[in-house]
Amino acid sequence: MTAFGSSTPFILIARIKVKPGKVQEYLELAIKTDSAVEASEPGMLHHTFDQDPENPLCFTWSEVYKNDDAFLAHLANPSVGDKCKAAMEATGLPLKIFESKCGYSRV
């Protein structure tokens, strides 16, 4: 069995529901965020932002990090300003970390 730990890639999936009337504003912020991440985070291996086909207010960020350090760099990215960080923290989004029971990572 392959060991998973701080040096293995992992995926983070964040689901967001935008307030009515704020979708365009959020899309503009998402495009800026995506561009900043691509330019400044080589440890982000995959970064997408998708809209739910059944609910135009619901979106999903899918992010694949090279390792724990890549995620920590993402959290500390200066391209995400204090106002944006405060807004993210204010969402009160739940966090659940799944423990890997089987699978593999190509290191």
C-alpha positions in Angstrom: 0.0 0.0 0.0 1.3 3.5 -0.9 1.6 5.9 1.9 0.0 9.3 1.6 1.3 12.3 3.4 2.7 15.8 3.1 4.6 15.1 -0.1 1.7 13.6 -2.1 -0.6 15.5 -4.5 -4.2 16.0 -3.3 -7.4 17.5 -4.6 -9.5 20.2 -2.9 -13.1 20.8 -4.0 -14.8 23.9 -2.8 -18.5 24.5 -3.5 -19.8 28.0 -3.6 -23.3 29.4 -3.8 -23.4 33.0 -4.9 -26.1 35.4 -3.8 -28.7 36.3 -6.5 -27.6 39.4 -8.4 -23.9 38.8 -7.6 -23.0 36.2 -10.2 -21.3 38.5 -12.7 -19.3 40.2 -9.9 -18.2 36.7 -8.6 -17.3 35.5 -12.1 -15.0 38.6 -12.6 -13.3 37.9 -9.3 -13.0 34.2 -10.2 -11.3 35.0 -13.5 -8.8 37.4 -11.7 -8.1 34.8 -9.0 -7.6 32.0 -11.6 -5.1 34.1 -13.6 -3.2 35.1 -10.4 -3.0 31.5 -9.3 -1.7 30.3 -12.7 1.0 33.0 -12.8 2.2 32.6 -9.2 1.6 29.1 -8.0 3.6 26.4 -9.8 2.5 23.9 -7.2 -1.1 24.2 -8.3 -1.3 21.3 -10.9 -5.0 21.8 -11.8 -7.4 24.7 -11.2 -10.9 24.9 -12.6 -14.0 26.8 -11.7 -17.3 25.3 -12.9 -20.9 26.4 -12.8 -23.6 23.9 -11.9 -25.8 23.3 -15.0 -28.9 23.0 -12.9 -28.4 26.0 -10.6 -26.7 29.1 -12.0 -25.9 30.3 -8.5 -23.8 27.3 -7.6 -20.1 26.9 -8.5 -17.3 24.4 -7.8 -13.6 25.1 -7.6 -11.5 22.0 -8.3 -7.8 22.3 -7.3 -5.0 19.8 -7.4 -2.0 20.6 -5.3 1.4 19.1 -5.8 1.8 18.7 -2.0 1.1 20.3 1.4 3.6 23.1 0.7 1.8 24.0 -2.5 -1.5 24.4 -0.5 0.2 26.5 2.2 1.6 28.7 -0.6 -1.9 29.1 -2.0 -3.2 30.2 1.4 -0.4 32.7 1.7 -0.6 33.9 -1.9 -0.3 37.8 -1.9 -2.4 38.0 -5.0 -5.4 37.2 -2.7 -5.8 40.4 -0.7 -6.9 40.8 2.9 -10.4 41.8 1.8 -10.8 38.6 -0.3 -9.4 36.4 2.6 -11.8 38.0 5.1 -14.7 37.4 2.7 -13.7 33.7 2.3 -13.3 33.3 6.1 -16.7 35.0 6.6 -18.5 32.4 4.5 -18.2 29.9 7.3 -17.7 27.1 4.7 -17.5 23.7 6.3 -14.2 21.8 6.0 -14.1 18.0 5.9 -10.8 16.2 5.3 -11.2 12.7 3.9 -8.7 10.1 4.9 -7.3 8.0 2.0 -8.0 4.3 2.4 -6.6 3.1 -0.9 -5.3 4.6 -4.2 -2.0 5.8 -5.4 0.0 8.9 -6.3 2.7 9.1 -8.9 5.5 11.0 -7.3 
